[in-house]
Amino acid sequence: MTPPASIFKAYDIRGLYGSEIDGDGAELIGRAFARVLSDLSGKPVRALRIGLGRDMRLSAPELAARYRTGMAAEGAAVLDAGMVGTEMLYFLVGAQGLDGGLMCTASHNPRAYTGAKLVREGALPLSGDAGIGELRDLVLAGLPPVAGPPGAVEAVDVAAAFQARVLAFIDPGAVRPLKVVLDGGNGMAGPMVGPVLERLPGLELVPAYWEPDGEFPDHEPNPLLPENRRFIVEAVLRENADLGIAWDGDADRCFFIDGSGRFVDGDFLCALLARQALEAHPGADVLYDVRASRAVADTVAAAGGRALANRVGHAFFKARMRAEGGVFGGEVSGHYYFADFYNADSGTLPALLILELLGKREATLEELLEPYRSRYFLSGEINSAVADPAGRMHALRERYADAEITELDGVSIDYPDWHCNVRPSNTEPLLRLCLESLVSPEHMEEHRDEVLTLIRG
């Protein structure tokens, strides 16, 4: 089956197993990926070395094998890491100087989905603007077979090298005894992060849904949805734990619950991580997305760094960090990027860094967050289905013409005491609102409702 054009997204490939992506489609994608990497690198396909990984989804063994067959059929050498977290595939590509990598995953999507995350050399992602569009066109046009023997396939084990690399980011001795509830969502966190956390002295770990299981027997591996956090919130309170950490399916994002059972907003976690990054790299640049709380920019400025607003999306963060040298980047959706980790996003490093920070500050997570929670009042992201997104955004520009308005990504409206960003969805007729007040929760709600009235017509 030739896959439909709709599976080729802005940042990756994503579709329903069987009806949109099957084995034949995966093999076509693997072949096209090898050709795109050849064009991007200027190397003949037979000179390419490509990494491959897969997550725990039930379809992943079959589809990863077909991706591998496709890449090798074009003549590329394939280093197959087997079942790994996505950042372990990024690590393989970066550490071994490969020409690219393909991760067979659908990240946090429900069990029926499959897909692929694609990177070129240096673990720099392909996107709709750089690589995925060309890959789509090759697949849809049909690929004639190539002559010559297939490329070599080698099984590789990156676990030990990965664990050593991520542990080098912290001082393990600074981690103090803590009781930590872990929710792996039956994804890749258990085998990827578990062995790392077990090497930290004094932690009392309470893991749940720690074994990979593509059936997702308890909840979907998307901790951004409140219904998927219910278990870990209750477990933190029941266990009287110091904090909880939950991961998405391919474990490149982690999310925190404080000791009171309260979810930690990604904006505030980004601020904490940015301050740590600037302690190690004084005066450096830090990237944050246009939706974020002013807590991020304020924290970066106070720590002597330079805060740079950025378009939403991992491809835009990684490309800019690579081009301009930012030391850290963060998105409110839980993607955190580290220059010293090939500019890649990681679900392991934030967990380690926050555990280290709690030890060094001799504070609880609630105490570290209180200065943010008492000053910055967030709406969270609110989606609205609209028939005319462009018209609604024009109405916002007119209504708030006296504000500072920027259009780096959607429309950002800034006043001294509140601000918001409204962005259209890449795939649906939706507008996404994030709003913040620096006055009070009631002030936030007043402006949130006012903006939503304009958005919804």
C-alpha angles and dihedrals in degrees: 000000000000107000119240119254090244094076092066102088134183094267108014146348117281133167148129116291112246100006097052106013122027133157095279091049091049091053090051090049091050091052093047091047091057090052093048091050089050091054093045095048099037089231128124112255091246089062093055126108112198129187122221132195137163138200130226099275115132091240095047100090092054096042096043088053090052093047086052092049091050096050092045092046088062089054101258122138112241126207105199114203094181120212108003142140114269095251089056087061089050088050091051091052094046100040096046097040094240123174093237147322142227123210115197101216145118092207110209098351122121120276096268092066132087135170147136139264111211131201136176128210115325089026089279107160127239114232140183088270096045119036109332093078091052091047090051092051092051092050094047093046092053126244121245114218119264127229124240137052121309121261121263120272120210128183111223134187114213099169100101095044091045093051092049091050097051094044088055088068093071143034101249090199090063092064108101126206109287136162108233128185113211126200113189094176088223086287134115099293094089098060094032106041100020097075090048095052091046089062093060111095121237101014117135103208122200104189126189132180085009097146117084110249122164090203089070091212097190110029141337113275095249111108092181088078112080093222090060091052095053094094097050094045090053092044093052090053095042093049093042085231127176092232145333131231125199129185135203122241101279090033098232089123130051130189131201136223116194124225092269091058094254121142115242112231114234090233092061094044088051089054092052092048092045091055091052091049091052092050087060095038109031116206095009129145120260123195123214131175124255092249094059131117117258084243088086097053092040092051093047092049092047089051092052098255133120118249116211123192113225141188115267115259136074094249091059094046096048095045093050094045090051093047099041105026104244110174098212139009133189139189126199088236090071101264110135121183127204124198090207089056098057089278086285128146116249138192091191102055098054090052092051095043095050092048089051091047093052089053096046094047093041086221139122121250089248090056092051091050099044095087089056099041092050094051109030119055115196133198095199118222113313121191123209126187108225133175095216112031094170092051093049091050090050089053089053092052091052095045093050099035091134092061128085102266125194130175105200089129116359114322122319117195117195131191125165093255103031141015140178144189125216117193133177118235116251093225110022139047090258137125117210119210128198115177135176136189125201091199112057144316089264092053089051092050092049093055093038091057092044093053093044090054089056093045094049094045 
